[in-house]
Amino acid sequence: MNTSNEELHELADITKCTFSFVDSMVLKCAVELRIADIIRSHGKSITLSQIASSIDSPSVNLGNLKRVMRMLVRMEIFNTQKLDIETHKSSDDDNYPALSSPWHYLSDVLNEGGSGFKKANGVEVFEMAGKDPGLKKVITDFISCTTKILFNGMFSNNGRVVFNGVNSVVDLGGGIGQFIEIDGVTHVAGDHMFKEIPNVDAITIKNILLERGDEDCTKILKNCRNAINKETAKVTIIGKILKEDEEGNEGHFGNIDVIQDLTMMVHTVGGKQRTENEWKKILKEAGFSRYNVIELNNLYSLIEAYPK
C-alpha cells in the first residue's frame, strides 16, 4: 500500500470516529418522530409522502426526511423498494458542544426547517466561528487536513491533465490556496462568490457549494460561467457525489457521505451532499451545457462543467 492510500484509510478511520455519534442521533430522531410505528401501522410498503403525512407536524420537510431515511436504510434499520425512488462513542466534537448539541435538534429541523446549529446556539455556524477563534480553528484545520491528505499525491498526479493548457486558476473560496500547487499554474484569490470573479482560464470549487442551498449554488456557478472563456474554459468542482438510497460507498468510507450530508442538514441552512442528478440540475440552471465526472477515489470526485 502506498503512502497516499495509507493516509486515505487513516483519514477514513478518523472521520468515522469523529462522526461515530451520528447513528444514535439519527435513531433518536426516528424514535421522536415515531417512524417505525408509522411504517408498521401502514402494514405494507409506504412512501416518503405517506410517512411525512403521518408525522405529527404540519410542516415536515420531505427532502430532509428523505435524507434521514437514507441514513436509516444505510444502517439497515429499514429497506427500500424501487417504488420509492422518486421522491457510541464520544467524538472530538465534545470539546466543542456547539458542534455536537445541534444533533439533538434533528427532528426539529425536519418539522420546522432552519438549522439545528442556530436552534442550539442562537446563531449560525459561520457567525459563531467568526467570533470564536477556537471553533474557527477546528473547522479550518479539518478542511486543511482533508484537502492535503485527499489530494496531495493523488489529484496532483492528474493535475497536468485536468489543467492542461491552463495558465491561471481561481480557487473559489480557497483560502490560502494550498489546494492549487501545480507547476506553471498561478493561483488567484477567489472569495468573490456572489460578486464579479476575475477572468481566468479555469475555476476550482471545493467546499463552498456543500455549505449552501441550491439557489445560492446556482448563483455562484452562474458567476463562474460569466468569468471564463465560453469556448475553451471549464469549472472544476471537487467533492462527493452522493449515492442513491441503499447503494452506499464501498471500502473504508462506508456511510460517511450520508453522515456528512446530515451534518450539513443539521449545521447549515440548505447545505447538502448532492447526487449526480442534483448536480446535473444545478449545472443546467447555471448555464452549463455538459459535464464530465472523474472519480478520484471511492468518496471524492471531480465534476468538470463546460459552458459549451
C-alpha positions as CSV (number, residue, x, y, z in Angstrom):
1,M,0.0,0.0,0.0
2,N,1.4,3.4,-1.0
3,T,1.6,6.4,1.3
4,S,-1.4,8.2,-0.2
5,N,-3.6,5.1,0.3
6,E,-2.4,4.7,3.9
7,E,-3.2,8.4,4.6
8,L,-6.6,8.0,2.9
9,H,-7.5,5.0,5.1
10,E,-6.3,6.9,8.2
11,L,-8.5,9.8,7.2
12,A,-11.4,7.4,6.8
13,D,-10.8,6.0,10.3
14,I,-10.5,9.5,11.9
15,T,-13.7,10.7,10.1
16,K,-15.7,7.7,11.2
17,C,-14.6,8.1,14.8
18,T,-15.4,11.8,14.7
19,F,-18.9,11.2,13.5
20,S,-19.5,7.9,15.4
21,F,-22.3,9.5,17.4
22,V,-24.4,10.2,14.3
23,D,-26.0,6.8,14.2
24,S,-27.5,7.3,17.7
25,M,-28.7,10.8,16.8
26,V,-30.5,9.5,13.7
27,L,-32.1,6.8,15.7
28,K,-33.2,9.3,18.3
29,C,-34.8,11.4,15.6
30,A,-36.6,8.3,14.2
31,V,-37.9,7.4,17.7
32,E,-39.1,11.0,18.3
33,L,-41.0,11.1,15.0
34,R,-42.3,7.5,15.6
35,I,-41.2,6.5,12.1
36,A,-41.1,2.8,12.9
37,D,-44.6,2.9,14.3
38,I,-45.9,4.7,11.2
39,I,-44.4,2.2,8.9
40,R,-45.6,-0.8,10.9
41,S,-49.2,0.6,11.2
42,H,-49.3,1.0,7.4
43,G,-49.0,-2.7,7.0
44,K,-47.2,-2.6,3.7
45,S,-44.7,-0.6,1.7
46,I,-45.0,3.1,2.4
47,T,-43.8,6.2,0.5
48,L,-42.0,9.1,2.0
49,S,-45.0,11.3,1.4
50,Q,-47.2,8.9,3.4
51,I,-44.6,8.8,6.3
52,A,-44.5,12.7,6.3
53,S,-48.3,13.0,6.3
54,S,-48.4,10.6,9.4
55,I,-45.8,12.6,11.4
56,D,-47.5,14.8,14.0
57,S,-46.3,18.1,12.4
58,P,-47.9,20.4,9.8
59,S,-44.7,21.3,8.0
60,V,-42.4,18.2,7.7
61,N,-39.7,18.9,5.1
62,L,-39.9,16.0,2.6
63,G,-36.4,16.5,1.3
64,N,-34.9,16.4,4.7
65,L,-37.0,13.4,5.7
66,K,-35.6,11.6,2.6
67,R,-32.0,12.4,3.8
68,V,-32.7,10.9,7.3
69,M,-34.4,7.8,5.8
70,R,-31.4,7.3,3.5
71,M,-29.2,7.0,6.6
72,L,-31.6,4.7,8.3
73,V,-31.6,2.5,5.2
74,R,-27.7,2.5,5.1
75,M,-27.8,1.5,8.8
76,E,-30.1,-1.4,7.7
77,I,-32.9,-0.3,10.1
78,F,-35.2,-0.1,7.1
79,N,-35.0,-1.1,3.4
80,T,-36.3,0.4,0.2
81,Q,-38.1,-0.7,-2.9
82,K,-37.8,0.8,-6.4
83,L,-41.2,2.2,-5.9
84,D,-39.7,4.9,-3.6
85,I,-37.0,6.3,-5.9
86,E,-38.8,9.5,-6.7
87,T,-39.0,11.0,-4.3
88,H,-21.3,5.1,21.0
89,K,-18.5,6.6,21.4
90,S,-17.8,10.3,22.1
91,S,-16.0,12.3,19.5
92,D,-13.7,15.3,19.4
93,D,-16.8,17.4,18.8
94,D,-17.5,17.0,22.6
95,N,-14.7,19.5,23.1
96,Y,-17.0,21.9,21.3
97,P,-20.6,21.4,22.5
98,A,-21.6,24.0,19.9
99,L,-20.9,21.3,17.2
100,S,-22.5,18.3,18.9
101,S,-25.5,19.9,20.5
102,P,-27.3,20.7,17.2
103,W,-27.8,17.0,16.6
104,H,-30.3,16.9,19.4
105,Y,-32.5,19.2,17.2
106,L,-32.5,16.8,14.1
107,S,-36.3,16.1,14.4
108,D,-37.0,19.8,14.9
109,V,-35.1,20.6,11.7
110,L,-37.4,18.0,10.0
111,N,-40.5,19.5,11.5
112,E,-39.7,23.2,11.3
113,G,-36.8,23.7,8.9
114,G,-33.9,26.0,9.7
115,S,-30.6,24.8,11.1
116,G,-30.1,22.7,14.2
117,F,-27.0,24.8,14.9
118,K,-28.9,28.0,15.3
119,K,-31.6,26.3,17.3
120,A,-28.9,25.0,19.7
121,N,-26.6,28.1,19.8
122,G,-28.7,31.1,18.8
123,V,-26.5,31.9,15.7
124,E,-25.4,30.2,12.5
125,V,-22.2,28.2,12.5
126,F,-20.1,30.7,10.5
127,E,-21.3,33.7,12.5
128,M,-20.1,31.9,15.7
129,A,-16.8,30.8,14.1
130,G,-16.2,34.5,13.3
131,K,-16.3,35.3,17.0
132,D,-14.8,32.1,18.4
133,P,-11.2,31.6,17.3
134,G,-11.1,28.0,18.8
135,L,-14.2,26.9,16.8
136,K,-12.8,28.6,13.6
137,K,-9.6,26.7,14.0
138,V,-11.4,23.4,14.4
139,I,-13.2,24.0,11.2
140,T,-10.3,25.3,9.1
141,D,-7.9,22.6,10.4
142,F,-10.3,19.9,9.4
143,I,-10.7,21.4,5.9
144,S,-7.0,21.9,5.5
145,C,-6.2,18.3,6.7
146,T,-8.7,16.7,4.4
147,T,-7.5,18.8,1.5
148,K,-3.9,17.8,2.0
149,I,-4.5,14.1,2.5
150,L,-7.1,13.6,-0.1
151,F,-5.5,15.5,-2.9
152,N,-1.7,15.6,-2.3
153,G,-0.1,12.9,-4.4
154,M,-3.5,11.9,-5.8
155,F,-5.1,14.9,-7.5
156,S,-1.7,16.5,-8.2
157,N,-0.7,13.4,-10.3
158,N,-3.7,14.2,-12.6
159,G,-3.2,17.9,-12.3
160,R,-1.4,18.4,-15.6
161,V,-4.2,16.5,-17.3
162,V,-7.0,18.4,-15.5
163,F,-5.3,21.7,-16.1
164,N,-3.8,21.1,-19.4
165,G,-3.2,24.4,-21.2
166,V,-4.3,26.4,-18.2
167,N,-2.2,29.3,-17.0
168,S,-4.4,30.8,-14.3
169,V,-6.9,29.3,-11.9
170,V,-9.3,30.8,-9.4
171,D,-9.6,28.6,-6.4
172,L,-13.0,29.9,-5.4
173,G,-13.2,30.3,-1.6
174,G,-9.9,28.5,-1.4
175,G,-8.5,30.5,1.5
176,I,-4.7,30.4,1.3
177,G,-4.7,28.5,-2.0
178,Q,-3.0,25.4,-0.7
179,F,-5.0,23.2,-3.0
180,I,-3.6,24.5,-6.3
181,E,0.0,23.5,-6.1
182,I,0.7,22.6,-9.8
183,D,3.8,23.9,-11.5
184,G,3.1,26.6,-14.1
185,V,-0.4,27.4,-12.7
186,T,-1.0,30.7,-11.0
187,H,-3.4,30.7,-8.1
188,V,-5.8,33.7,-8.0
189,A,-7.6,34.6,-4.8
190,G,-11.3,33.8,-5.3
191,D,-13.5,34.8,-2.4
192,H,-15.9,36.8,-4.7
193,M,-18.6,34.1,-4.8
194,F,-21.6,36.4,-5.3
195,K,-19.6,39.2,-6.9
196,E,-17.5,39.6,-10.0
197,I,-15.0,36.7,-10.4
198,P,-11.7,37.6,-12.1
199,N,-11.4,36.4,-15.7
200,V,-9.2,33.2,-15.8
201,D,-8.7,30.0,-17.7
202,A,-10.3,27.8,-15.1
203,I,-12.1,27.8,-11.7
204,T,-12.0,25.2,-9.0
205,I,-14.5,24.9,-6.2
206,K,-14.2,22.6,-3.1
207,N,-16.4,23.1,-0.1
208,I,-18.4,26.3,-0.6
209,L,-21.2,24.6,-2.6
210,L,-21.5,21.9,0.0
211,E,-22.4,24.5,2.6
212,R,-25.1,26.3,0.6
213,G,-28.5,25.6,-0.8
214,D,-29.4,25.1,-4.4
215,E,-30.3,28.7,-5.1
216,D,-27.0,30.1,-3.9
217,C,-25.1,27.3,-5.7
218,T,-26.8,28.3,-8.9
219,K,-25.9,32.0,-8.4
220,I,-22.2,31.1,-7.7
221,L,-21.9,28.8,-10.7
222,K,-23.5,31.5,-12.9
223,N,-20.8,33.9,-11.8
224,C,-18.2,31.3,-12.6
225,R,-19.6,30.8,-16.0
226,N,-19.5,34.6,-16.7
227,A,-15.9,34.7,-15.7
228,I,-14.5,32.0,-18.0
229,N,-14.0,31.7,-21.8
230,K,-17.2,30.1,-23.0
231,E,-15.3,28.2,-25.8
232,T,-12.3,26.8,-24.0
233,A,-12.6,27.1,-20.2
234,K,-14.2,25.0,-17.6
235,V,-15.3,25.0,-13.9
236,T,-14.0,22.0,-11.8
237,I,-16.0,21.1,-8.7
238,I,-14.2,18.8,-6.2
239,G,-16.5,17.0,-3.9
240,K,-18.7,14.0,-3.2
241,I,-21.4,12.6,-5.4
242,L,-23.9,11.1,-3.1
243,K,-25.0,7.5,-3.9
244,E,-28.8,7.0,-4.1
245,D,-30.7,5.2,-1.4
246,E,-29.0,2.0,-0.1
247,E,-26.3,1.8,-2.8
248,G,-23.6,3.2,-0.4
249,N,-19.9,3.5,-0.7
250,E,-17.5,0.6,-0.9
251,G,-14.5,0.1,1.3
252,H,-13.2,2.2,4.2
253,F,-15.5,5.2,3.9
254,G,-18.8,3.3,4.3
255,N,-21.6,5.7,5.1
256,I,-19.5,8.8,5.5
257,D,-21.2,10.5,2.5
258,V,-24.6,10.2,4.1
259,I,-23.3,11.2,7.5
260,Q,-21.7,14.3,6.1
261,D,-25.0,15.1,4.2
262,L,-26.8,15.0,7.6
263,T,-24.1,17.1,9.1
264,M,-24.8,19.8,6.6
265,M,-28.5,19.5,7.2
266,V,-28.0,20.0,11.0
267,H,-25.3,22.7,10.8
268,T,-26.4,24.8,7.9
269,V,-29.5,26.1,6.1
270,G,-29.7,24.4,2.7
271,G,-26.2,22.8,2.7
272,K,-26.1,19.2,1.4
273,Q,-24.3,16.5,-0.3
274,R,-25.7,16.0,-3.8
275,T,-26.5,13.1,-6.1
276,E,-25.4,13.3,-9.7
277,N,-28.9,14.1,-10.8
278,E,-29.0,17.0,-8.3
279,W,-25.6,18.3,-9.6
280,K,-26.9,18.0,-13.2
281,K,-30.0,20.1,-12.4
282,I,-27.9,22.9,-10.8
283,L,-25.4,22.9,-13.6
284,K,-28.1,23.2,-16.2
285,E,-29.8,26.0,-14.4
286,A,-26.4,27.8,-14.1
287,G,-26.0,27.6,-17.9
288,F,-23.5,24.7,-18.3
289,S,-24.5,22.5,-21.2
290,R,-22.4,19.4,-20.3
291,Y,-20.2,17.9,-17.6
292,N,-17.8,15.1,-17.0
293,V,-17.2,13.1,-13.8
294,I,-13.7,11.8,-12.8
295,E,-13.6,9.6,-9.8
296,L,-10.6,10.3,-7.5
297,N,-11.4,7.5,-5.0
298,N,-14.4,5.9,-3.5
299,L,-15.5,9.1,-1.8
300,Y,-14.4,12.1,-3.8
301,S,-14.9,13.0,-7.5
302,L,-14.2,15.8,-9.9
303,I,-17.0,17.4,-11.9
304,E,-15.8,19.2,-14.9
305,A,-18.5,21.6,-16.1
306,Y,-18.4,23.2,-19.6
307,P,-20.4,26.2,-20.9
308,K,-20.4,24.6,-24.4
